[in-house]
Amino acid sequence: MYLQAFFIVVLHIIPVKTTVPDQSRCEDKVNTCIIRDGIPGANGLPGRDGFVGPKGENGEQGLRGIQGPPGKAGPPGQKGDLGPIGEKGEKGSPGSCDDSELNLLKTQIKDLQMEMKNLKEDIKKEKVLRVPNGIMVGEKTFQTDGSRGTYEIAQSKCAQSGGVLASPRNALENSALVEIMNSHNINVLLGINDMQTEGTFKYPDGEIISFANWNANEPNDAGGEDCVEIFGTGKWNDIPCRLERLIVCEY
């Protein structure tokens, strides 16, 4: 395209001889060619990247960011040296709060020791004897023929033989029933119940119980439990009176 334009320019600048009739001579004339701007060409391919320029100067320090979450705890450091011994405090006056609490604690311990001693002496006085089908504790005898029944049946059976349904009144009698229970491998039904007043457990004669050995969270009266059984651990549990358990009578 550029070559074509070049030839056109050359042809226009070559001198042309023109014959003028009235003067009969030739004159050299030069033709003038006007070249206008063409259409812009398409962009070429991008050139290669230049060389890396020199490193600029450091900018101003930015604002401090928000504190991040705490990191993991590091290993424990070495044990430090023992510090100096502090000054001895002043002795409290008689009747102060600390002395009063200490004296009260001593009194309670002394009372407990006395109760334990009295309990051991009471146990020694009691006579525990094995009798046919049962155990004699002091003047009370617990016996069973191995039969089972509901509370109503058990109460009637014991009454026919001249006794009442077993109702332990102390830890020693409770232990005797546990021994009988373990020999028959079934929980013993007690005469204790709260049929008359919910939550108030009484002996068969209507007296409110003076000794209890309830299991944890018992009695809970779950589903109408008015009667009581004794586990192999000696703990008590309230149960529905319709359930059958080992019948043990006391005389």
C-alpha positions in Angstrom: 0.0 0.0 0.0 2.8 2.4 0.9 4.7 1.4 -2.3 1.7 2.3 -4.5 1.5 5.8 -2.9 5.2 6.3 -3.6 4.8 5.6 -7.3 1.9 7.9 -7.6 3.9 10.7 -6.1 6.9 10.1 -8.5 4.7 10.1 -11.5 3.1 13.5 -10.6 6.4 15.3 -10.1 7.9 14.2 -13.5 8.0 17.3 -15.7 5.3 17.3 -18.4 5.8 19.3 -21.7 2.8 21.0 -23.1 2.6 22.5 -26.6 1.0 26.0 -26.7 -0.4 26.6 -30.1 0.0 30.4 -30.1 3.6 30.5 -29.1 4.8 27.1 -30.6 7.0 26.3 -27.5 7.1 23.9 -24.8 6.7 24.8 -21.1 7.6 22.5 -18.2 4.8 22.1 -15.8 4.8 20.3 -12.5 1.6 18.6 -11.3 0.9 18.7 -7.5 -0.5 15.5 -5.7 -2.4 15.9 -2.4 -2.2 12.8 -0.2 -4.8 12.5 2.5 -4.5 10.5 5.8 -5.4 6.8 5.6 -7.4 4.6 8.0 -5.5 3.8 11.2 -4.1 0.3 11.2 -4.8 -2.4 13.8 -3.0 -2.5 17.1 0.1 -4.6 17.1 0.9 -7.4 19.6 1.9 -6.3 23.1 5.6 -5.9 23.6 7.9 -7.7 26.0 8.0 -6.8 29.7 10.6 -4.3 30.6 13.3 -4.7 33.2 12.4 -4.6 36.9 12.8 -1.1 38.2 14.7 -0.2 41.4 13.0 -0.9 44.8 11.1 2.1 46.1 11.4 3.7 49.5 9.4 2.4 52.5 6.0 3.9 52.9 4.5 5.3 56.1 3.6 2.7 58.9 -0.1 1.8 58.8 -2.5 1.8 61.8 -2.3 -1.1 64.3 -4.7 -3.9 63.7 -7.1 -5.6 66.1 -5.5 -8.0 68.6 -5.8 -11.6 67.5 -7.0 -14.5 69.7 -4.7 -15.8 72.4 -2.3 -18.5 71.3 -1.8 -21.9 72.8 -0.3 -22.0 76.3 3.4 -22.6 76.3 5.2 -25.2 78.4 5.4 -24.5 82.2 8.4 -22.6 83.2 10.9 -23.7 85.8 9.9 -23.6 89.4 10.8 -20.4 91.0 12.8 -19.9 94.2 11.0 -20.2 97.5 9.8 -16.8 98.7 10.6 -15.3 102.0 8.6 -16.5 105.1 5.9 -14.0 106.0 5.5 -12.4 109.3 3.6 -14.3 112.0 0.1 -13.1 112.5 -1.3 -12.0 115.8 -3.0 -14.5 118.0 -6.7 -14.2 118.1 -8.4 -13.3 121.3 -10.4 -15.9 123.2 -14.0 -16.3 122.0 -13.1 -15.1 118.4 -14.9 -16.5 115.4 -12.1 -19.0 114.5 -11.8 -20.4 118.0 -15.6 -20.6 118.3 -15.9 -22.7 115.2 -13.0 -25.0 116.2 -14.6 -25.5 119.7 -17.9 -26.3 118.1 -16.3 -28.9 115.8 -14.5 -30.5 118.7 -17.8 -30.8 120.6 -19.6 -32.4 117.6 -16.8 -34.9 117.2 -16.9 -35.8 120.8 -20.7 -36.3 120.7 -20.3 -38.6 117.6 -17.7 -40.6 119.4 -20.0 -41.0 122.4 -22.9 -42.1 120.1 -20.7 -44.7 118.4 -19.6 -46.1 121.8 -23.2 -46.3 123.0 -24.2 -48.0 119.8 -21.5 -50.6 120.1 -22.5 -51.3 123.7 -26.2 -51.7 122.6 -25.1 -54.2 119.9 -23.1 -56.2 122.4 -26.2 -56.4 124.7 -28.4 -57.7 121.9 -28.4 -61.5 121.3 -28.3 -62.6 117.6 -29.1 -66.3 117.2 -29.9 -68.5 114.3 -33.2 -70.3 114.7 -35.0 -72.6 112.3 -36.0 -70.7 109.1 -34.9 -67.4 110.7 -32.8 -65.2 113.0 -33.4 -64.1 116.6 -32.4 -60.5 117.4 -32.8 -59.7 121.1 -36.3 -60.6 122.0 -37.6 -60.5 118.4 -37.5 -63.4 115.9 -37.7 -63.1 112.1 -38.8 -66.2 110.3 -39.9 -67.3 106.8 -41.0 -70.5 105.1 -39.8 -69.2 101.7 -43.2 -68.3 100.4 -43.9 -65.1 98.4 -46.9 -62.8 98.2 -48.4 -59.4 97.9 -48.7 -57.1 101.0 -52.3 -58.2 101.7 -51.4 -61.9 101.5 -48.2 -61.5 103.5 -50.0 -59.5 106.3 -52.7 -62.1 106.5 -50.2 -65.0 106.6 -48.2 -63.5 109.4 -51.4 -62.7 111.4 -52.6 -66.3 111.1 -49.3 -67.5 112.7 -49.5 -64.9 115.5 -47.0 -62.4 114.2 -46.8 -59.3 112.0 -45.0 -58.5 108.8 -41.3 -57.8 109.4 -40.5 -54.2 110.2 -36.9 -53.4 111.3 -36.6 -50.8 114.0 -32.8 -50.5 114.1 -29.7 -51.4 112.1 -29.2 -54.8 113.7 -32.7 -56.0 112.8 -32.3 -54.6 109.3 -29.0 -56.6 108.9 -30.9 -59.8 110.1 -33.5 -59.3 107.3 -30.7 -58.8 104.7 -29.2 -62.2 105.8 -32.5 -63.9 105.4 -33.0 -62.2 102.0 -29.6 -63.3 100.7 -30.3 -66.9 101.6 -33.5 -66.9 99.5 -32.2 -64.6 96.8 -35.3 -62.4 96.7 -36.1 -59.0 98.2 -38.0 -59.0 101.5 -41.4 -57.3 101.8 -41.6 -55.1 104.9 -44.7 -54.2 107.0 -43.8 -50.5 106.7 -46.1 -48.5 104.4 -47.7 -45.1 103.8 -51.2 -46.2 102.7 -52.9 -44.0 105.2 -51.0 -40.7 104.5 -48.8 -40.3 101.4 -45.2 -39.8 102.4 -45.7 -40.7 106.1 -44.5 -44.3 106.6 -45.7 -46.2 109.6 -45.3 -49.6 111.2 -48.2 -52.1 111.0 -49.5 -50.9 114.3 -49.8 -47.3 113.0 -46.8 -45.9 114.7 -44.6 -43.5 112.6 -41.3 -45.2 111.8 -38.3 -44.2 114.0 -35.7 -45.9 111.8 -35.2 -45.8 108.0 -32.6 -46.9 105.5 -33.8 -45.6 102.2 -31.9 -46.0 99.0 -30.8 -42.9 97.1 -33.7 -40.8 95.7 -36.2 -43.0 97.6 -39.0 -43.1 98.4 -40.3 -41.5 95.2 -43.9 -42.9 95.0 -43.4 -43.7 91.3 -46.8 -44.9 90.1 -48.4 -45.2 93.5 -45.8 -47.0 95.6 -47.1 -47.4 99.1 -45.2 -50.5 100.3 -41.5 -51.1 101.0 -39.0 -53.8 100.1 -35.4 -54.3 101.3 -32.5 -54.9 99.0 -29.5 -57.1 99.5 -27.5 -54.0 100.4 -29.9 -53.3 103.3 -31.3 -50.2 101.5 -35.1 -49.7 101.3 -37.2 -49.0 98.2 -40.9 -48.2 97.9 -42.9 -50.4 95.6 -46.6 -51.0 94.6 -48.2 -53.2 97.2 -49.5 -55.6 94.5 -45.9 -56.9 93.8 -44.9 -60.3 95.3 -41.9 -60.4 97.5 -40.4 -62.8 100.2 -42.7 -63.0 103.2 -40.9 -62.7 106.5 -42.8 -62.5 109.8 -41.7 -61.2 113.1 -42.7 -62.6 116.5 
